[in-house]
Amino acid sequence: MRPRLFISTSVAAGFLATLALPGQALAGTSVPSPTPVTTDDSSTADATGAAAVGDAPVPPDGQGPVTLTGQVSGMPWAAAAPFDYTNDRANFRVSARSSGNGATVTSLTARFYPLNAPADAPVLTVTDFEYVAAGVWRAVTPVVLPAFGAYRVALDVRDDHGYDVTLPAGGTVEYQQVVHFSSYTQTVPSNFDFDHRTVTIHGALTLTDPGTGQVSPFPGATVSVYDNSSGSSPKATTGADGTFTTSLDAGGAIRTVGEYEPGREDSWTHTYAYAYLPQPDLPASEPTRIHLTSPSDVNAAADGTATVTGVVERKVGDAWLPAPRTFFDLSGPQAGSDWISSGVTDDRGVFSVPISQAGAYQVRGEETGFLQQSPAVGVRVHIPQPGARFTGLSISQDATGHGLIAGHLILGQADSPPAGTTVQVQYSADGKSWRNAATTMVGRQGLGKDEFLCDVRQGGNANGYWRVAFLGDRDWRPVTGKAVQLWRTPTRITGGRPSTTHASRNQRLSFSGSLQQSAAGTWHPYGHAVVRLWFQPSGSKTWHLMSTATTDARGQYSLSAKDTNSGTWYVAYRSPDTHHLDSTSVHTAVGVK
């Protein structure tokens, strides 16, 4: 987009007021101003405030003219400003400085050439300038050029130290027809509200010739209309009489701005123009609400996307009606910590939001000039995520053959599993084929919120491979713990029956048999191991150690004890290490007379 050249006097003065120049007037030759100002403007600042560059030989006083294509320290300099079309005339200004050291600019000459044309005779030469302020000089009369378009300006600057400088490239100006909105109105419905908000804009464009002052319609121009409430920007083309009409649906209190911006083909020949109108009054805004048409708990597959759908509704009287083409907002993990605008409802007020990140979300309708912001509605989106893991996992087997599996299930960074979460305890005889052997609940009574504990056996003991598995849920993907092999050598006691089951008081009972251990599925004698004889009197809950023996090399044992009361007897082996399982003989009741 080309710079807009409709520059006010104050703006032009500010643009040109960067050179410190002597105050004086120029008319034809040099005529001192009523209040001449002589300053030492040896500053190397140019018309734009940039430092002067280059150091060329400076001719003695009185010599010239010198042609410069760049600024030289100690030499005069000037720059043309864009035309100021105040009062629909092409007002021309120049910023100029002298050679410095107390010198004063005494004359300025501007010559105009069509841009990119051969350097023939200028189409216009201006010599009558008057001093304005701050180094700015103004042509006494507005400039009139033979055709609209861009022109190169060559400038001659002379000061009273005798320096005479010619600047072939003193600037580029655009001689343009001045575009105006001669009229600009908008029609707003008398019952202006959400249902009656079509605003119609009417206007007309004119062209003013800055040379003659003649005003004429501007046909075929493209006008853009912007409004402050809906972001709509319809365009219209002026007719033969320069008029146009367009409309838009306002989103609230509306302040439309009409704009004509020259296109590429006429940017050198037409000025920019705009017009605006005040906003009308609005009725009271209507309450709104979000009606979800998808569940408030939405599930999606791993790596999938959940879709939240609903309708933005507005209350009209006692009825709730859809709010079409209304913006709605979203907050939650996918949207970051803030509310973000997520879209616009369709013609039925319906919205749809794809969500690919699990978490808690809220949806609400945006506030407009016609509608109140709706209360937020919560939605929970479940998409299984990685991050579940086991910590502190322990898998062991005691001498009685009981397996003990314990640990913690952690979800995410450090989240405790929700109530009711379970862990599967899995068994395999070969470490390859697995089956669920037990299920235990995480955080059950007496345990921490993420803790689990389970006793297991398989075929009478826990020998084999064990692992735990979390089968996943709608928020977390499955995870399986490391497998552990448990093994203790099984043992068994043969015999162990008393010599009689009907004894006299203080009669000695004898017990014999063998202790065996299993290897590769075959039972073998277990020699040099300790076995014990235990007795529990009738009516008691306490067992008493009655005798101890060590098996011989063939695993044989022999035990005896006096029977003083009726009760139950058995022989037991208790493993003294972590390599064998305990075993017991049959329990036998003996009566005493």
N, C-alpha and C positions, 0 to 999 in steps of 0.2 A: 504494500500500500504506500502510495506517495505521500510526502508530508502535506498536511492541509495548510493552505496559505492564506486563510482568512485571518489576518493578524491585526489586532487592535493597535492603536497608537501607543498605548502603554507597553504592550508586549514588544512591539518593534523597538521602542526606546530601550527596553531592557536588553533586547537581543544585541543592540548596537552599542550599548553604553559601556564597553569594556576598554576603550582607548581613552587615555587622558589627552585631550586636545584643546587648543586655544579657542575661546569663544569669539566668533566673528561671523559675519554674513558675507556671502558671495553672490553677486548679481552681475553677470557678464564677466567683468574682470574681477578685481578684489576690492570690496568696499568694507571698511572696518565696521564692526557692529557697534551699537551705542555703548556697550560695556565690554570692550575687547578684553580677552583674558590671554595672557602670555604665560605659558607654563613650560617648564623644562620637561618635555615629553620624550626624553631619550630612553624611556622605558622600552624594553624589547617586547612588550605585550602586543599582540595583533588584535584584530577586531573580534576574535573569539576568545581572547584571553590567553592564547597559546604563546609561548616564547618565540621570539624571532630566531631564525636560523640562518647560518651562513655568514661569512665575512668576506665581502667582495671589496676591491679597491674603491674608495670613496673619492669621487672627483672633487676638485677644489670648488669653493663657492663660486656660483655663477655659471658652472658648466652644466650641460644637459642638452636635450633630454636623455635620460638613461632608461632603458627597457629592463624591467625586472619580472622574472617568473616565480620568484620566491622572495621572502622577506630577507632584508639585509640590515644588519645593525647600523644605525646612524643614517638611514635613508627613509624618506617618506613612504607611507603605505596606505592602502584603502581597500575596502571591501563593500560590495553592493548587498543590500538586504532584499528579501522578497518583497513584492509589491504589497502595500497595505491598501485594502479596498474599502476603507472607511468612506462613507458617503457615496459608495458605488463608483469611485474613481480610483485609478491606478496611481497611488501616492508612492513616490520613490525616495528612498533614503540611502545614505552612504555613511559608513564609519571611516574616518580618515585620521591620520596622525602625521606630524611633521618630522623633520630630520632630528629634532631634539635640540638640547642645549639652548633653550629659549626661543627656538624658531617657531613661527606661526604659519599655518596653512593660509595661503593667499588666494588660491584658485583651485577649482575642481571642474573636470569635464568628464561626462559619461557618454560613451558611444555604444549604440545598440546594434547587434548583428544577429540575424537568425541563427539559432543553434545549429551546428554542424554544416553551415553554409560556407562557401569560400569567403575569404577575408576581403570582400569587395568594400565599396563605400558603405558606411553605416546607414541604416534606415532612419536613424534619429540620433541627434547630438543634443545633449542638455548641458548648458553652462551656468544657468541661473540657480544657485543654491542659497539657502539661508541656514544659519547655524541654529540648532535646536538645543542641545545640551549634551554633556558628557561625550564629546567627540562625534556626535551625530549631526549630519547635515541633511537637509530636506530640499528636494527640488521645489522651486517656488510654485510651479504649476504642475497639475497631474500629467502623467505621461500618456501620450496617445500613440500607439504603434499601428502599423498598417494591417496586421493580421494577428489572430490569436495563436498562441503557441509559445515555445521556449526561445529565449534570447540570451546570447552571450553579451556580457557588459565589459567593455574596456574602459579603464579609468586613467585619467591624467591628474597628477597631484603636484602642485608647486607650492613652495614655502618661501618666506622672506629671507632665507639664507641662500637663495639662488638655486636650490635643488629642484629639478624638474624631472619627474618620474612618470613613465608610462607603464601601465599594468594591463597587458593584453587579456588576462584572465581574471578580471576583477569580480567575477561572480556570474551566476545564472539566475534569471528571473522568468516567471511564467505570466504572460499577458493573457488574462482569462475573462470570459463572460461571468458576470456575478450572478449566482443562482440564489433565489429566495423562495421561501414558502410564502406565497401571497395569501394563502388561507390554509388553516389546519383546524379541523373540528372532529369531535368524536361523539357518537350517539350511544348512550348507555340506556338499557331498558329501565323503565320506570320502577319495575319490581326487581331490581338488580339483586340476584342471589345465586346460589349454586345452580339452580335449574334455569336461570335466566341471566346468562352472563356473556352473551355474544355482543361484543362491542364493535361498532362500525366506525371506521376512520375515513374522513373525506379531506381532501386537500388539493392544492394547486401549486405548481412551480412556474416561476418566471425567470427570464434571462434579461439582464441589464447590460447593455454595451457601455463599458467604462469610458469609451471615447466620446460617444454621442449622448449617453444617458437614455437611449431608447430602450423601452421595456417591451418584451414580447413573451408569449407563452412558450413553455419548454416541453415539446412533445417527445415521446419515446424515452423518457428518463425512467430509470429504475429507482423506486423509493422503497426503503426498508422501514418497517414499523416495529419498534421494540416495546415491550411492556415490562414492568417491574414485578409482576406477580406470577406469571406462568412460564416465563422463558420463551414464549412464542415470538417468532420474528417473521411474519408474513411479508411478502414483497408485492409491489404493484407497479404497473407501467403507466405513465401519464399518457393521456390521449392527445388529440390534435390541439385541444384548447389548454393543455397543460394540467388538466385535472386528473385525479385518481381516487379510487375507492377500494378499501380492503377491510377485512374484519378478522377478529381473533376471539378465542374464548378465554376470558380473564380468569385468573386463579384467586383473585381477591381485589382489594382496592387497587385501582389501575391508574398508572401515570404513563401514558404512551409517549414515545419519542419518535418523530418522523425524521428520517435521515436520507439525504442524497449524498452519496460518495462517488466522485468521478471514477468511472471505470478506466481500464488501462488505455483505451483508445482516446479518451478525452480528458485525461488527467492534467494535460498541459493547457487545456482550453476552457475548463470550467472550475469554479470554486466549489468547495464543500458547503452544504447547508443543512440546518436542522431546525426542528420546532418541537415543542412539547406542550402538554396540557396538565392541569391539576387533576388529582384523583377525586372521584365521587365518594359520597358517604356510603357506608356499608350497613346492611342489617346485622342483627345479632348472629354470631356464628352458631352453627348447629353442633350438638354433641355427636361424637362418633364412638364406634367400638369395633373390635376385631372379632369376627366369628370364624373360628377354625373349622375347616372341612376335613382336615387330616387329624389323626389322633394327637393328643398332647404329648404322648410317648411314642416316638417314631423309631422303628428299627430298620437298620440296613445291614447288608452283608459286609464282611470284611473287604476293605478297599472300595466299598460301594458309596453311593450317594443317597441320602434321604431327601425327600421333597416335602416341604411344609407348604400347605395350601390353605387358603381362607378367603374371606370377603371383608373388605372395609365397608362398614355400614354407617349411615348417618340417621339421626332421628329427626323426622319431619312430623310435627304434631305428636301423635301417639304411635306412629308407625316407624319401623326401622327399614330404611331403603338402602340399596347399594350406592356406593360413592365411586362412580367411574372416573378413570384417569386421575387418580389421587396417589400422591407419593406415600410410600410406607418405609419404615426404618427397621433395622435389625441390630441387635446387640448379642454378644456371645463370643465363644472362642474364635470362630471364623471371621467375625467382624472386628476383633480386637476388643479393647476395654471400653471403647466409645460406641455410641449409636452411629450407624452409617446409613445413608439412604440406599435402599436396595432395589428400588424399582418403582413402577407406576402400575396401578391396577388397570385392568382392561375395561372395555365398555360395560361390563357387568359388575365392576367393582372387585373382580377376582384377582388374587395375587398368587404367585408360586415362587418359592425360594429353594433352590437346590443347596443342600448342605453336605459337605464332605468331611467335616471335622466334628467328632462327637463332643457332646457337652450340653450345658443348659443355655437356652436362648430365650430372647424376648422379642416380640414383634409389636409394633404400634403404628398407627396412622399419623402422618405428619400434620402439623397445624397449618392451615391456610387462612386466607381472609374470610372464607365462608365456613370453614370447618374447625372445630376444636381438635386439639391433639387427643387421640384416643388413649385410654388406659392400656398399659402394656399387658400382653398375654404371654405366659411362659410356655415353652416347648422344650422337652428333653429329647435329644437325638442320641440314639445308641448305634455306634459303629464299632465293632470289635477292633481293639487296638493292641499292638504288641506291648509288652511291659510287665506281664504277670511273671512272677518268679518265686522260687522256694528258697528260704534261707534257714540256717540252723538245722538242716535236715539230719536226723539220726535214725538209723535202721539197725537194730541189734536183736539178738536172741539170748534168752537166759537158759540155765541148765534144765529147766522144766520143759523147754521146748516152746515157750511163749515168745513170739516176736513182738517187739515194741517199736512202733514207728511214730516219730514225733517231728515237728518242725513248724515253720511259719510260712504262710502264703501272703506275699506282698503284691499289691496291684499298683502299677505306676511308680511314682517316686517313693512314696511311703504310705499309700492309702491302705486302710484296713478293708477287707472284703465286706460286702453288705451282709446283713443277717441272713442266715439260711444257706450261705455258700458251702459247698461240700467238696471234699477231696476224695478221689478214688484211690484205693490201695490195690495194686495189681501184682499178680504172682505169675511166675514162669518157672517150669521145671528145667528148661534148657537155656533160658536167657533170650529166647527168640519168639516163642509163641506166648502171648500174654492174655490174661483174663482178669476181670475184676473179682477180687476176693473179698473186699469189704468197702464200705462207704463210711466216711467219718465227717462230722460237721465242724467247720472252722469256727472258733470262738464260742464253743458250747460252755455250759456252766462250769466255772472253776478254771477256765483257761483265758488267756489274753484274747483280744478281739481278732488277732490274725493267727492264733495258735491252734494246732490240731494234735491229737494224740489217739493212737489206736493199737489194740492188742490183736495179733494175728497168729493163726496156725494153718498148716496145710498138711493133711495126712497125719495128724497127731503131733506135728512139730512144725517149726518154721524153716526147715531146711529147703533151700531153693533160692530163686532170685526174686527180689522185691523192689518195687518202685512206687512212687506216688504220681498222680496225674490230676491236673485241674482241667476239666473238659471245656472250659471257656464259658462265657455268657454273652449277653448282648453288648457288653462294653469292653470285654477283654478276650483276647485270643487264647486258645489252649496252650498249656505248657506241661511238660513231663520232666520229673526229676531224674537224677542219675540212678541207675540200677545198682543194687548191692546184693552180693551173694552171701547168704547165711548158711553156715554148716557146723554142726556138732555131731560127733559119732553117736548113733543110737546105742543104748544098752538095754539088757533085759535080765531078769532074775527067774530062773527055773526053780521048782521045788518051793521051799519056804513055808511048807505046811507043818504044823506041830505034830509031835509023835502021837498025840491023842487029843480029842476034843472034849473029853469028859475026865477031868483030873481031880485028884484029891488036893486038899489045901497043902501048900508047900511042896507039891510034886514037881520035879524038874521036867521041863518040856525040852525036847530036842528039835532043831530045825536044820535041814541040810538042803543043798541044791548047788546050782552053779550060776556064776555071773558071766554073761556073754556080751560081746560088742559086734556091731555089724560092719562089714567091709565089702563093698561092691555087691551089696544085697545078700551076702552070706554071713551067717552067724558064726563067730569064733570065740573060744574061751578068752576071758579077760582076767589074767592072773595078776596076783600081787596088788589087788585093789581092796579097799576097805568096805565092808558091808556091816550093817547095823540091824539089831533086833529091837523093834518098838512095840510097846504095849499100852493100851488104853483101857482102864478099868470101866466096867459097866456103869453108866450114869455119869461119867466124867467126860469132860471135853479136852482133857490134857493127855498128851502122849508122853510116855516115859521111855528113855533109852535103857534097855535091859542088858544088852550084850553087844560086843564088837568083835569082828574077826577079819582076817585077811585071806583072800582067796589064794589057793596054791597055783602052781604053774598051769594047771588044767582049768583054773577058774572055779574050783570046788571050794565050798565053804561049809562050816559046821558051827552052829550056835546053840546055846542052851541057857535056860533061866528057870528059877522057881516060880511056880504059879500060885500066888497067894489069894487071888480074887478072880472072879469071872471077868472076862473082858475080851478084847480083840487084839490079835497079833499080826505083825507082818515084818518082812525083811526088806531093807531099802539100801540102794546105792546112791550116794550124793557125790556128784563130781567135784573134785577139789581144784579143777582147772577150767579153762574155757573151751576145752576140746570135746567133752563128752556130755551126753544128756543123762539126767537122773533116771532111775527106774525103781520100781517096787514090785514085790511079790504080791500074790493074792492076799486079801485080808481074811483072817480066819477067827471065828469066835470060839472061845473055849469056856466051858462051864466048870465051876469048882463046887464040890459037895462040902 
